[in-house]
Amino acid sequence: MRSSLHPRTPPERLRLRDIRNTSTFRLTLLLGGVALIGVVMLTVLIYALSARELNARSDRILHVEATRLMTKPPRSLGSEVNFAISHNASGLNYYGLLDPRGRRIAGNLRGSSGFTPGHAREIPERAGRHGPIRLLAERLPTGEILLIGRDITPLVDLRWRVTIVLVVSALALALLIVGTAIALSLAPLRRVSQLQRTAHEIAAGHLDQRMPILGRGDELDLLAGTVNTMVDEVGRVIGQVKSVTDAIAHDLRTPLTRMRSHLDRARRQEDIDLATAERLDLVIADLDTVLERFTALLRISEIEAGSRRAGFAEVPLSPLLSSVRDLYQPLAEERGIALALETLPGAVVFGDQSLMFEALSNLVDNAIKFAPQGGQVSLFVSRDEKGLVVEVRDNGPGIAEDQRQSVLRRFDRGEATAQIPGSGLGLSVVVAIVHLHQFTLVLDDSAPGLIARILAPDHSKFPIQP
């Protein structure tokens, strides 16, 4: 795991997963699903009642015709059946008269089993046979069976078409619900994306940014107003604390400088004894540490206040890193530390060259300071899919994983480096410069040691206008 500091996080594009997770999408699907179920149930109920009524109507016609034929004399019933077939005008297309054994006596229907006398049933269409028909069987007092059938092809076709319409309508309504849910989710999701981008910039220290308010008075406007009020108050408090800190550093630096000058003159007097000289040296060293911290605080404030990027330009990394290496080469040789440099030809970033030099110098200075005697400090430049990577690597004690975020704050130096002289503001200056350039600072484990990475866009491939 690594610790990183990045001033701005680019917004992600809207994805289906993001839309699917919104409450608007889920609520629309829920309400649409309930409406769809209600429509389907109502349609099925209407369909079932209509089909039942049509079947009942056919059964009534069959019963009326059966009652008419059963009133005829048994001897003339066969001829009546044949006459009804030849003179059919009511849709009663099928008749049959069977003996008690089920053999056909008259008509165009043959015997069949499974009929309950007095009850009509539906016979599906079969290849080479009649159908689909609604068939009624009646047993005569003589034991003969009277069959009367009605062609229900239009009714079967109607049921099939109603079923298709029901399925297609349900699918179309479901797609309409999903489309409506997506359409209703896009606007709030875009608003949330805008709020996220603003929140990232505020979290990166740009306290002049405010959440956009559209004036609709909805819940997002209320949330944005609340956050803006909170940012106003936080900015006011931070500004007061910062102004007090800067004022203290600025006001005390002058008298402390005069005090150091007086002590230094006293230290150079010829009649001073050795014990007093040693005490004065300690006091002067402490004053130098205080002045160094005041200078660093004022430098951080100066960098943070210089939010304008009008003075930025293309900065080639190879000569910049070579200058840093040349500056710290004598110090590294004095401590027996090998200072290696590996550059990348053509690597260019967009920024302030002097500030970039200061940030890299602080990182190299820290690496040399914490590297062991005879150790190694390396500077690397590489390129990945996101841009350029500038690494400063050492083989010192490193920084514990749970402290890599805290050491980026002012005066925090970590437990492993507490015994090494320093102000605890070097990384704070680097953080301020990284913020200003909108780069990314990453602290990682070198096993052993520490890797400090600055991730920056490659200006040679992706030019950025100031």
Order of alpha helices (4+ residues) and beta strands (2+ residues): beta-alpha-alpha-alpha-beta-beta-beta-beta-beta-alpha-alpha-alpha-beta-alpha-beta-beta-alpha-beta-beta-alpha-beta-beta
